[in-house]
Structures are given as C-alpha cells and as structure tokens.
Amino acid sequence: MDNQLPPKKVPDFCSFRYGLALFLHCCNVLITAQRTCLNLTIVAMVNSTDPHGLTNASTENLQDNTKNPVYNWSPNIQGMILSSIFYGVVFIQIPVGYLSIIYTVKKTIGCALFLSSLLSLLIPPAAEVGEAYIIACRVVQGMAQEIVMIAQCQVWVKWAPPLEQGQLNSICQSGFLLGIFIVLLVTGVICESLGWPMVFYILGASGCALCLLWFVLFYDDPMDHPCISISEKEYITSSLQQQVSSSRQPLPIKAMLKSLPLWAISFSMIAYYCASSTMLFYTPTFINSVLHVTIRENGLLSALPYLFAWIFGILSGQISDFFLTRNIFSIITVRKLFTTLGLLLPATFKTCLPYLTYNFHSALILLILSVAPGSFNFVGSLINALDIAPRYYGFLRAVTSSFGVIGSLAATTLTGLILSQDPEYAWFKVFFSLAATEVIILIFYLIFAKAEIQDWAKEIQETRF
C-alpha cells in the first residue's frame, strides 16, 4: 500500500526552511564552481592544451605573465590535474554518509566548505610551486566538496516536512546545475580581464564568507533555532512526529543488501550519473565536432542546457509537491513519474541527436532536451531514499551516490575509447548506449521502487513529539 500522507495546509513560501534551501543552493553553486572552473582556466594556465603541441591562441593573447602565469604542463599532467578532483571521492562517500548520522551537520558542512574554499585560495600558489602540489590540493578539495554534498542530505531529515521534501530538495540540488552554467559563462571573461588566478581567489573568498554565514545561521534542529517562528517550528515538528527520532542505532547492513527498493534507487543513480557526467564532459567536444563553432560560442552553447536544467529542477519540486499536497498522486506515483520523465525523455532525445546534426538549431534544441529533463530525477529516484529510510538517509544517499560515481567513471572512460577508436559512428554508439542504459534501469526501478518506510528502517522506533 502506498505511503499516502494526509492533506495539510502548507505555510507560505517565505519561511526559514525555504531560506535554508536557498542558502544550500548558493553553497552548491559555489562548490560546483570551485570544482569545475579549472576545466576552463587551464586553457590560460598552460602553453598548450593541444596534444600535438600547438600553441594555445587564448594564451597568446594574454601578454601579462604576472596576471596570467603560464606553465609547461604536458597533456598527461593536465589530465591528471583535471581528474584529481575525483581521486578521493569514491572512497570518502560511504564513511561520510555514516559519520553524518553521528556528528552534527552544522560542523560537518561548515568545516568542509571552509576547507574547500581555503584550498581554492591556495591553488594559484600551489601551481607556482609545482604540479604535484596542485594535484594534492585538488584531491583534498574534491573530498571536502563531497562531504558538503553528502552531509547536506541529512539536513532535510529534520527540516523538511514530507509534503515539501520535493521542493526543498530540488531548490537545494539545482544549485549544482546553476554552478555549471555560471562557470561556463563567466570564467573566460574573468581570465581575460583579471587573470586566471582571480577566478580561484574570488571563489575561495566567497566560500569563506558563506562558511561564516553558515555557522551563524544554521542549527541542526529547528527546535533549537532562535530566529525561526513558533508556528513554523510547530508545523515542521508536527509533520515529522511519526518519523523516527535521531537516536543512534546500528546500521542494518544485511537488511539493506536484501532490499530491492534500495537496489532500484542505486541502479537509478548509475543511470543518472552516467548520462549527466558524459554529457557534461563531452558536450563541448560534440559541439566542436558537429557544429563547428568558436571557443567562445562553444562555451555559451555548452552552458545553455544547464540553464534549462536548473529551471526544470526548480519547477519539478513545485509540481511534485503540488501533486502531493492536493492528494492528486501518492508519493510512490510521484517518484516513479518524475524518474520516468528524468530518464526516458533524455534517452529519447539522445537517440535522435545524431540524426539531426546537420541543422544547427535542431541540434541545439535536442542537446538541451537531452540534458535538461534529467533534473526531474531530483524529485524522483534521487530523493527516494528519504521515503524508505529517513533515519539512514545520509548514509543511503552516500552509498547510492557511490554507485553513481563508479558508473560515471566507467561511462566517461568508455566514451573516450569509443571516440578515439571509431570516429565515424562514435556519437551514435555513445548516445544509444546511454539511452539503452537509462531505459533498462528505468524498467527495473518502476518494478521494484517503493515509497513506504521499510521494516529495517523502523527498528527500535521512537515517536517524536
């Protein structure tokens, strides 16, 4: 039987919990910008980004080596520097998910955000010392950013009323998409006008400022917050009174491993991460090889899908919670509906994309539609773990995200091999493989996904009042 919630009057949008969602949105914009800006600044940082040693035209135009230091890094070193942000991610996700249950979210996110921002400030001097130091900075920075991404999931266990989980989560998660759009749009301008080191200094200083605000404004439990209104406290606590308390309990690992709904979420993470990471890394390559535009135009066109993805992400939260508050659909129906939209629509448009590359406008529209609808997953499978096991949401989000990260590493590696070995039909193989993966996993998810709290998540249950 579906976990259908009783209708409740939802307070106005102008509330502290929505302010918290917007604040986390800004944090996600920032850490995404810190993570991805090097993909563009490296063009100005090295003598050449071409594997055959051709001079970089953008670097030639930057005459002031004090403002724009240039380094003689080989293509292999550049690849190591760019990929080093992910070296520690796979190993840290599950431990962070477990520790986020034990330690306070306020300290975890605040310290990790400060560390990521501090390392952003240190990247320009690290580059001066040597490539090994910038790689070390990037490895630790990637781990700190992953801590922020995973630990914030635990925020909504105490702050999100069930009927608003979609809106709050989509507002928060869509910051990752807006961060990509902003970086692709403005990094080149900052490099040309102020120099590439200023990109890291601006992002690092902004992160430190956000960190201070985080420690001042955020409290782990809404009941302890001095600024939140009494009516909002009562609304949140009454909405969550049937959920389990925050008392520590051992993880039911065996039961989790046997849970088909949890496996459905994990596989859906693989589909989402494979598609999103491949499109993120290879969209500029596709645009360059098919549409033949300039570098500046490539940056703008590569950014456009993520602007629409950000819009879709915000709208999906509003629509999903509208369905729930009006009792139009049950929770599981909403999760399956938006997961279907988030996986099936991109898969459909990806299969059409290779056939319409001869027309600029049709290719651009299909490219946007191949990326943007993926945001519907924010209120689908990506938040489903909060339905089936709110007590362990932080840990489960880390575990399922680990599946996604491994899948994305495999997908991006295979895409590179396909593009290098079969240039003529490479894009057909890439897009059809991604589409097939999304459809197959979607079928599995639709069969086994659930939305009611699982028995293994109800152990030693205590009621909150």
Buried (B, 14 or more C-beta within 10 A) or exposed (E): EEBBBEEBEBBEEEBBBBEBBBBBBBBBBBBBBBBBBBBBBBBBBBBBBEEEEEEBEBBEEBEEEEBBBBBEBEBEBBEBBBBBBBBBBBEBBBEBBBBBBEBBBBEBBBBBBBBBBBBBBBBBEBBEEEBEBBBBBBBBBBBBBBBBBBBBBBBBBBBBBBBBBBBBBBBBBBBBBBBBBBBBBBBBEBBBEBBBBBBBBBBBEBBBEBBEEBBEBBBBBBEEBEEBEEEBBEBBBEBBEEBBBBEEBEBBEEBBEEBEBBBBBBBBBBBBBBBBBBBBBBBBBBBBBBBEBEEEEBBBBBBBBBBBBBBBBBBBBBBBBBBBBEEEBBBBBBBBBBBBBBBBBBBBBBBBBBEBBEEBEBBBBBBBBBBBBBBBBBBBBBBBBBBBBBBBBBBBBBBBBBBBBBBBBBBBEBBBEBBEEEEEEBBBBBBBBBBEBBBBBBEBBBEBBBBBBBEBBEEEBEEBE
